C-alpha cells in the first residue's frame, strides 16, 4: 500500500511539473523493468558454480513488485489509455510469480473489465492479452464484457476468438485433472485451486460446444480482421482471425473422435521415411512433443513402460517432434533412447495438416486398428485404459 501511495504521488508530482505525459512515464517504467531483467539474465548466464547460480536466483527481479508498479501506474491514470498497456504488463508479471498472486491478477482483470471493456483502445493488447487469460476467474467475464460492449469490430472479434480458445482449453481440464494427483496439483498451481474447481463444475461438453459456436461466429463475422492490430505501414500482412478460426473448426471436424486420422507422411528424426498407413492393423498412439516441452519430457518414462508392456501385441507408439531443428530432436533421442520412431515436423507441415500448429503440446491421439481416432489428449492411467480397451480380443 505504501508503494502504491508513494508511486502514485511521484507520478502526480511529475505531471504537475509538466515533466512527462502518461505514455512517456509508462515508457520509462517499461524500459527500467526491461533493464532490470536484462541485468539479471546476464548474471544468470555468467553463473557457473552452484553458489553463483544460487546468488543469481536470489537476485532475480521480483515479478510481483514490478507488476504492482505497473498496476499503480494504471491506478494513477485510470482515464488515460496508457493504463491498458500497464495493466497488460501487470498481468504478465503477476503470472510469472511462483507464489501465484491470484488476487492481484483478479484485481487487474476486474480493472480492465470496469474501466476499459468498452474502449476501442483495447486493440493495442490483442491478441497478447488472450495468452494470459483463463488462468484466473476474471478473464472470462472480462472477455464476455468486451464482446457485449466494445464498439470496435476488431476488438470484439479478438475478444470472441480469445474466449473460444479459452473455453476450448477449459473443456479439456476435466480429463487432465483426472489423470493423477500430480497432474491435478500442477493444474491447481497454474489455475488456482478455487478457479480450477469452478471450471470443473461446468459440463465439459457445454464448454466445447460454446467454443465451437464462438469460432463459427468469428469465421462468419470477423474473418477479415487481422491477427495483429495497429501494425505500422509496410509491415508484413498478418494472418486473419478467419484463418485461425477455420483452423480451429477444421481441427474439430477432421481430428474428432470417430474420424479416421488423415495420412501422415514424412521423415523421422534420423531422416528415414515414415508413413502412418504402414501401421494399419495396429493400435497406434501418436504424441506431439518437443525438447523444450517439460510435460512432454515428463511423459517419456510412462511411454517407455507402455511400449514395453505391449511389445508382443499389435501396438505402436509414434512421436511427432515439433522442434525447430533436427539437432534438438536428435539430442532427445540420443539421451532418452526411445525404442519408437518420431516424425520430425520442424516445418510444421504435419501440425498444419492437422490444424494444431500453435495449439500447445503435448497432444495425444489414440487410433484403433483401422486408423480411426478413438481417444484424444489422454495421458497416464487414462492412456493405459484407452490402449487396453482397443487391444481387447474381438475389437
DOTI-851005 format. One record per residue (C-alpha): residue number from 1; residue in three letters; chain; z, x, y. Coordinates in steps of 0.02 Angstrom, whole numbers, m for minus. Layout:
N
<site NUM ALA A <Z X Y>>
...
! end
This chain:
395
<site 1 UNK A <0 0 0>>
<site 2 UNK A <43 143 119>>
<site 3 UNK A <m125 222 77>>
<site 4 UNK A <m216 61 115>>
<site 5 UNK A <m124 38 281>>
<site 6 UNK A <m147 218 336>>
<site 7 UNK A <m330 223 286>>
<site 8 UNK A <m368 58 371>>
<site 9 UNK A <m279 112 529>>
<site 10 UNK A <m375 275 531>>
<site 11 UNK A <m540 183 515>>
<site 12 UNK A <m493 64 655>>
<site 13 UNK A <m445 208 767>>
<site 14 UNK A <m609 296 734>>
<site 15 UNK A <m710 142 778>>
<site 16 UNK A <m609 106 934>>
<site 17 UNK A <m651 281 993>>
<site 18 UNK A <m833 249 954>>
<site 19 UNK A <m839 390 827>>
<site 20 UNK A <m950 309 697>>
<site 21 UNK A <m1019 146 630>>
<site 22 UNK A <m950 73 467>>
<site 23 UNK A <m1104 132 373>>
<site 24 UNK A <m1082 309 438>>
<site 25 UNK A <m898 309 393>>
<site 26 UNK A <m941 249 217>>
<site 27 UNK A <m1074 384 204>>
<site 28 UNK A <m944 515 249>>
<site 29 UNK A <m819 444 123>>
<site 30 UNK A <m953 443 m13>>
<site 31 UNK A <m1001 624 20>>
<site 32 UNK A <m818 676 19>>
<site 33 UNK A <m795 591 m151>>
<site 34 UNK A <m952 673 m220>>
<site 35 UNK A <m894 845 m158>>
<site 36 UNK A <m726 819 m242>>
<site 37 UNK A <m807 777 m408>>
<site 38 UNK A <m936 917 m396>>
<site 39 UNK A <m800 1046 m366>>
<site 40 UNK A <m706 984 m519>>
<site 41 UNK A <m863 988 m627>>
<site 42 UNK A <m891 1171 m579>>
<site 43 UNK A <m712 1213 m628>>
<site 44 UNK A <m731 1120 m793>>
<site 45 UNK A <m895 1206 m835>>
<site 46 UNK A <m820 1376 m799>>
<site 47 UNK A <m671 1344 m914>>
<site 48 UNK A <m675 1448 m1072>>
<site 49 UNK A <m499 1460 m1142>>
<site 50 UNK A <m389 1317 m1196>>
<site 51 UNK A <m272 1350 m1049>>
<site 52 UNK A <m416 1348 m925>>
<site 53 UNK A <m475 1182 m996>>
<site 54 UNK A <m301 1109 m980>>
<site 55 UNK A <m296 1162 m797>>
<site 56 UNK A <m469 1087 m768>>
<site 57 UNK A <m414 923 m848>>
<site 58 UNK A <m264 914 m731>>
<site 59 UNK A <m375 947 m580>>
<site 60 UNK A <m492 804 m618>>
<site 61 UNK A <m503 689 m467>>
<site 62 UNK A <m404 528 m487>>
<site 63 UNK A <m538 391 m501>>
<site 64 UNK A <m415 253 m456>>
<site 65 UNK A <m361 344 m298>>
<site 66 UNK A <m541 360 m244>>
<site 67 UNK A <m577 180 m294>>
<site 68 UNK A <m431 124 m186>>
<site 69 UNK A <m504 216 m37>>
<site 70 UNK A <m671 127 m57>>
<site 71 UNK A <m582 m39 m78>>
<site 72 UNK A <m477 m4 78>>
<site 73 UNK A <m636 30 174>>
<site 74 UNK A <m704 m139 117>>
<site 75 UNK A <m541 m223 170>>
<site 76 UNK A <m556 m145 342>>
<site 77 UNK A <m738 m201 360>>
<site 78 UNK A <m746 m370 273>>
<site 79 UNK A <m882 m433 389>>
<site 80 UNK A <m994 m281 375>>
<site 81 UNK A <m1124 m269 234>>
<site 82 UNK A <m1071 m89 202>>
<site 83 UNK A <m918 m166 118>>
<site 84 UNK A <m1031 m220 m27>>
<site 85 UNK A <m1079 m40 m67>>
<site 86 UNK A <m896 12 m52>>
<site 87 UNK A <m841 m123 m174>>
<site 88 UNK A <m979 m75 m296>>
<site 89 UNK A <m918 105 m292>>
<site 90 UNK A <m739 48 m315>>
<site 91 UNK A <m787 m47 m474>>
<site 92 UNK A <m871 106 m548>>
<site 93 UNK A <m723 218 m510>>
<site 94 UNK A <m592 95 m573>>
<site 95 UNK A <m693 82 m734>>
<site 96 UNK A <m678 271 m762>>
<site 97 UNK A <m489 265 m759>>
<site 98 UNK A <m413 294 m930>>
<site 99 UNK A <m270 181 m876>>
<site 100 UNK A <m395 38 m867>>
<site 101 UNK A <m342 m31 m698>>
<site 102 UNK A <m390 m209 m740>>
<site 103 UNK A <m302 m296 m596>>
<site 104 UNK A <m387 m181 m473>>
<site 105 UNK A <m559 m218 m545>>
<site 106 UNK A <m521 m403 m544>>
<site 107 UNK A <m474 m393 m360>>
<site 108 UNK A <m639 m309 m319>>
<site 109 UNK A <m744 m440 m409>>
<site 110 UNK A <m640 m576 m327>>
<site 111 UNK A <m676 m500 m156>>
<site 112 UNK A <m862 m491 m195>>
<site 113 UNK A <m860 m673 m250>>
<site 114 UNK A <m762 m733 m99>>
<site 115 UNK A <m848 m632 37>>
<site 116 UNK A <m1023 m591 m24>>
<site 117 UNK A <m1085 m708 m162>>
<site 118 UNK A <m1193 m798 m35>>
<site 119 UNK A <m1258 m643 54>>
<site 120 UNK A <m1436 m577 35>>
<site 121 UNK A <m1361 m404 67>>
<site 122 UNK A <m1306 m403 m116>>
<site 123 UNK A <m1484 m348 m156>>
<site 124 UNK A <m1428 m168 m124>>
<site 125 UNK A <m1314 m168 m276>>
<site 126 UNK A <m1428 m248 m405>>
<site 127 UNK A <m1462 m206 m543>>
<site 128 UNK A <m1324 m74 m537>>
<site 129 UNK A <m1180 m196 m524>>
<site 130 UNK A <m1231 m281 m687>>
<site 131 UNK A <m1189 m120 m780>>
<site 132 UNK A <m1005 m137 m736>>
<site 133 UNK A <m994 m323 m769>>
<site 134 UNK A <m921 m404 m922>>
<site 135 UNK A <m775 m285 m936>>
<site 136 UNK A <m661 m395 m833>>
<site 137 UNK A <m640 m583 m814>>
<site 138 UNK A <m700 m589 m635>>
<site 139 UNK A <m877 m529 m670>>
<site 140 UNK A <m946 m688 m749>>
<site 141 UNK A <m877 m806 m614>>
<site 142 UNK A <m946 m688 m482>>
<site 143 UNK A <m1121 m692 m555>>
<site 144 UNK A <m1116 m881 m577>>
<site 145 UNK A <m1067 m899 m395>>
<site 146 UNK A <m1212 m788 m341>>
<site 147 UNK A <m1335 m890 m445>>
<site 148 UNK A <m1270 m1051 m368>>
<site 149 UNK A <m1255 m999 m186>>
<site 150 UNK A <m1360 m849 m139>>
<site 151 UNK A <m1510 m893 m29>>
<site 152 UNK A <m1608 m740 m86>>
<site 153 UNK A <m1727 m775 m230>>
<site 154 UNK A <m1723 m591 m281>>
<site 155 UNK A <m1533 m585 m285>>
<site 156 UNK A <m1521 m748 m383>>
<site 157 UNK A <m1646 m682 m510>>
<site 158 UNK A <m1550 m521 m535>>
<site 159 UNK A <m1384 m611 m550>>
<site 160 UNK A <m1456 m730 m679>>
<site 161 UNK A <m1529 m590 m783>>
<site 162 UNK A <m1367 m489 m772>>
<site 163 UNK A <m1273 m644 m830>>
<site 164 UNK A <m1394 m668 m975>>
<site 165 UNK A <m1364 m490 m1034>>
<site 166 UNK A <m1177 m506 m1012>>
<site 167 UNK A <m1166 m665 m1115>>
<site 168 UNK A <m1277 m588 m1249>>
<site 169 UNK A <m1156 m441 m1265>>
<site 170 UNK A <m1007 m559 m1266>>
<site 171 UNK A <m1086 m662 m1406>>
<site 172 UNK A <m1080 m509 m1521>>
<site 173 UNK A <m899 m465 m1487>>
<site 174 UNK A <m828 m581 m1621>>
<site 175 UNK A <m924 m485 m1755>>
<site 176 UNK A <m868 m317 m1687>>
<site 177 UNK A <m687 m370 m1664>>
<site 178 UNK A <m676 m422 m1846>>
<site 179 UNK A <m738 m255 m1914>>
<site 180 UNK A <m572 m164 m1918>>
<site 181 UNK A <m409 m146 m1822>>
<site 182 UNK A <m476 17 m1750>>
<site 183 UNK A <m632 m69 m1681>>
<site 184 UNK A <m526 m209 m1610>>
<site 185 UNK A <m416 m80 m1523>>
<site 186 UNK A <m569 4 m1445>>
<site 187 UNK A <m635 m163 m1383>>
<site 188 UNK A <m466 m205 m1307>>
<site 189 UNK A <m466 m37 m1220>>
<site 190 UNK A <m639 m70 m1148>>
<site 191 UNK A <m623 m254 m1104>>
<site 192 UNK A <m435 m275 m1086>>
<site 193 UNK A <m336 m375 m1214>>
<site 194 UNK A <m324 m535 m1112>>
<site 195 UNK A <m507 m532 m1063>>
<site 196 UNK A <m564 m496 m1241>>
<site 197 UNK A <m459 m639 m1311>>
<site 198 UNK A <m529 m759 m1181>>
<site 199 UNK A <m708 m710 m1230>>
<site 200 UNK A <m673 m726 m1417>>
<site 201 UNK A <m611 m905 m1390>>
<site 202 UNK A <m787 m956 m1336>>
<site 203 UNK A <m907 m1002 m1475>>
<site 204 UNK A <m1023 m853 m1503>>
<site 205 UNK A <m1173 m964 m1539>>
<site 206 UNK A <m1145 m1054 m1374>>
<site 207 UNK A <m1141 m890 m1279>>
<site 208 UNK A <m1300 m831 m1366>>
<site 209 UNK A <m1389 m995 m1331>>
<site 210 UNK A <m1345 m990 m1145>>
<site 211 UNK A <m1403 m810 m1138>>
<site 212 UNK A <m1574 m858 m1207>>
<site 213 UNK A <m1586 m1007 m1088>>
<site 214 UNK A <m1549 m895 m939>>
<site 215 UNK A <m1676 m765 m995>>
<site 216 UNK A <m1808 m901 m1014>>
<site 217 UNK A <m1771 m963 m839>>
<site 218 UNK A <m1785 m786 m769>>
<site 219 UNK A <m1952 m764 m858>>
<site 220 UNK A <m2015 m928 m785>>
<site 221 UNK A <m1946 m920 m607>>
<site 222 UNK A <m1917 m737 m565>>
<site 223 UNK A <m2050 m646 m665>>
<site 224 UNK A <m2118 m552 m514>>
<site 225 UNK A <m1952 m492 m445>>
<site 226 UNK A <m1944 m301 m455>>
<site 227 UNK A <m1806 m220 m557>>
<site 228 UNK A <m1760 m106 m412>>
<site 229 UNK A <m1745 m190 m243>>
<site 230 UNK A <m1769 m106 m75>>
<site 231 UNK A <m1868 44 m135>>
<site 232 UNK A <m1948 148 4>>
<site 233 UNK A <m2135 136 38>>
<site 234 UNK A <m2237 241 m83>>
<site 235 UNK A <m2106 238 m222>>
<site 236 UNK A <m2171 208 m400>>
<site 237 UNK A <m2188 24 m438>>
<site 238 UNK A <m2039 m29 m545>>
<site 239 UNK A <m2040 m147 m693>>
<site 240 UNK A <m2003 m328 m655>>
<site 241 UNK A <m1866 m448 m709>>
<site 242 UNK A <m2001 m544 m802>>
<site 243 UNK A <m2043 m395 m912>>
<site 244 UNK A <m1861 m363 m955>>
<site 245 UNK A <m1831 m547 m989>>
<site 246 UNK A <m1986 m551 m1100>>
<site 247 UNK A <m1916 m404 m1199>>
<site 248 UNK A <m1751 m492 m1221>>
<site 249 UNK A <m1833 m652 m1281>>
<site 250 UNK A <m1954 m561 m1395>>
<site 251 UNK A <m1808 m467 m1472>>
<site 252 UNK A <m1725 m633 m1512>>
<site 253 UNK A <m1886 m702 m1587>>
<site 254 UNK A <m1957 m553 m1680>>
<site 255 UNK A <m1797 m474 m1748>>
<site 256 UNK A <m1697 m632 m1776>>
<site 257 UNK A <m1607 m657 m1940>>
<site 258 UNK A <m1731 m737 m2061>>
<site 259 UNK A <m1883 m648 m1987>>
<site 260 UNK A <m1974 m508 m2077>>
<site 261 UNK A <m1941 m341 m1993>>
<site 262 UNK A <m2101 m276 m1911>>
<site 263 UNK A <m2179 m125 m1994>>
<site 264 UNK A <m2109 41 m1933>>
<site 265 UNK A <m2220 194 m1949>>
<site 266 UNK A <m2182 364 m1879>>
<site 267 UNK A <m2114 536 m1918>>
<site 268 UNK A <m1942 585 m1975>>
<site 269 UNK A <m1835 710 m1881>>
<site 270 UNK A <m1918 852 m1977>>
<site 271 UNK A <m2094 791 m1935>>
<site 272 UNK A <m2136 712 m2103>>
<site 273 UNK A <m2221 540 m2112>>
<site 274 UNK A <m2102 394 m2138>>
<site 275 UNK A <m2152 212 m2166>>
<site 276 UNK A <m2037 62 m2187>>
<site 277 UNK A <m2153 m30 m2306>>
<site 278 UNK A <m2133 112 m2432>>
<site 279 UNK A <m1956 46 m2460>>
<site 280 UNK A <m2010 m131 m2505>>
<site 281 UNK A <m1914 m190 m2657>>
<site 282 UNK A <m1753 m111 m2594>>
<site 283 UNK A <m1611 m174 m2485>>
<site 284 UNK A <m1629 m71 m2326>>
<site 285 UNK A <m1505 m34 m2188>>
<site 286 UNK A <m1583 29 m2026>>
<site 287 UNK A <m1466 112 m1900>>
<site 288 UNK A <m1519 165 m1724>>
<site 289 UNK A <m1419 317 m1669>>
<site 290 UNK A <m1414 467 m1553>>
<site 291 UNK A <m1320 631 m1548>>
<site 292 UNK A <m1235 582 m1385>>
<site 293 UNK A <m1176 413 m1451>>
<site 294 UNK A <m993 426 m1502>>
<site 295 UNK A <m988 263 m1602>>
<site 296 UNK A <m1147 316 m1694>>
<site 297 UNK A <m1071 482 m1747>>
<site 298 UNK A <m911 393 m1799>>
<site 299 UNK A <m1013 286 m1920>>
<site 300 UNK A <m1079 436 m2018>>
<site 301 UNK A <m935 453 m2143>>
<site 302 UNK A <m948 269 m2189>>
<site 303 UNK A <m1138 280 m2202>>
<site 304 UNK A <m1118 429 m2318>>
<site 305 UNK A <m999 329 m2428>>
<site 306 UNK A <m1117 180 m2428>>
<site 307 UNK A <m1265 285 m2486>>
<site 308 UNK A <m1162 371 m2621>>
<site 309 UNK A <m1093 207 m2686>>
<site 310 UNK A <m1266 132 m2710>>
<site 311 UNK A <m1361 289 m2762>>
<site 312 UNK A <m1416 211 m2928>>
<site 313 UNK A <m1464 42 m2855>>
<site 314 UNK A <m1617 m20 m2758>>
<site 315 UNK A <m1542 27 m2590>>
<site 316 UNK A <m1591 139 m2445>>
<site 317 UNK A <m1519 184 m2276>>
<site 318 UNK A <m1639 243 m2141>>
<site 319 UNK A <m1588 303 m1969>>
<site 320 UNK A <m1685 298 m1806>>
<site 321 UNK A <m1640 439 m1687>>
<site 322 UNK A <m1670 394 m1505>>
<site 323 UNK A <m1627 570 m1445>>
<site 324 UNK A <m1749 633 m1315>>
<site 325 UNK A <m1785 795 m1409>>
<site 326 UNK A <m1806 835 m1593>>
<site 327 UNK A <m1690 983 m1568>>
<site 328 UNK A <m1544 867 m1527>>
<site 329 UNK A <m1581 757 m1677>>
<site 330 UNK A <m1605 907 m1792>>
<site 331 UNK A <m1438 980 m1737>>
<site 332 UNK A <m1352 824 m1803>>
<site 333 UNK A <m1449 830 m1966>>
<site 334 UNK A <m1408 1014 m1991>>
<site 335 UNK A <m1224 989 m1950>>
<site 336 UNK A <m1192 825 m2043>>
<site 337 UNK A <m1320 847 m2183>>
<site 338 UNK A <m1357 662 m2213>>
<site 339 UNK A <m1448 627 m2377>>
<site 340 UNK A <m1552 488 m2298>>
<site 341 UNK A <m1700 505 m2179>>
<site 342 UNK A <m1714 459 m1996>>
<site 343 UNK A <m1864 419 m1891>>
<site 344 UNK A <m1874 519 m1730>>
<site 345 UNK A <m1901 398 m1585>>
<site 346 UNK A <m1895 514 m1435>>
<site 347 UNK A <m2038 422 m1350>>
<site 348 UNK A <m1954 254 m1386>>
<site 349 UNK A <m2108 182 m1472>>
<site 350 UNK A <m2004 106 m1612>>
<site 351 UNK A <m1871 44 m1491>>
<site 352 UNK A <m2002 m34 m1379>>
<site 353 UNK A <m2090 m113 m1528>>
<site 354 UNK A <m1926 m198 m1575>>
<site 355 UNK A <m1886 m236 m1391>>
<site 356 UNK A <m1720 m146 m1396>>
<site 357 UNK A <m1755 3 m1282>>
<site 358 UNK A <m1609 17 m1162>>
<site 359 UNK A <m1507 m115 m1254>>
<site 360 UNK A <m1372 0 m1318>>
<site 361 UNK A <m1335 84 m1484>>
<site 362 UNK A <m1286 87 m1624>>
<site 363 UNK A <m1393 m58 m1681>>
<site 364 UNK A <m1395 m107 m1864>>
<site 365 UNK A <m1519 m212 m1964>>
<site 366 UNK A <m1494 m257 m2147>>
<site 367 UNK A <m1654 m308 m2239>>
<site 368 UNK A <m1672 m388 m2408>>
<site 369 UNK A <m1793 m326 m2541>>
<site 370 UNK A <m1936 m422 m2459>>
<site 371 UNK A <m1907 m341 m2289>>
<site 372 UNK A <m1828 m496 m2212>>
<site 373 UNK A <m1685 m470 m2088>>
<site 374 UNK A <m1528 m547 m2162>>
<site 375 UNK A <m1392 m469 m2054>>
<site 376 UNK A <m1386 m386 m1883>>
<site 377 UNK A <m1259 m272 m1798>>
<site 378 UNK A <m1134 m273 m1940>>
<site 379 UNK A <m1028 m120 m1971>>
<site 380 UNK A <m885 m55 m2078>>
<site 381 UNK A <m821 m187 m2202>>
<site 382 UNK A <m945 m318 m2141>>
<site 383 UNK A <m1089 m199 m2177>>
<site 384 UNK A <m1020 m167 m2351>>
<site 385 UNK A <m1010 m353 m2386>>
<site 386 UNK A <m1185 m383 m2318>>
<site 387 UNK A <m1261 m249 m2430>>
<site 388 UNK A <m1161 m305 m2582>>
<site 389 UNK A <m1218 m485 m2560>>
<site 390 UNK A <m1401 m434 m2557>>
<site 391 UNK A <m1383 m322 m2710>>
<site 392 UNK A <m1310 m463 m2816>>
<site 393 UNK A <m1411 m496 m2976>>
<site 394 UNK A <m1533 m638 m2956>>
<site 395 UNK A <m1569 m613 m2773>>
! end
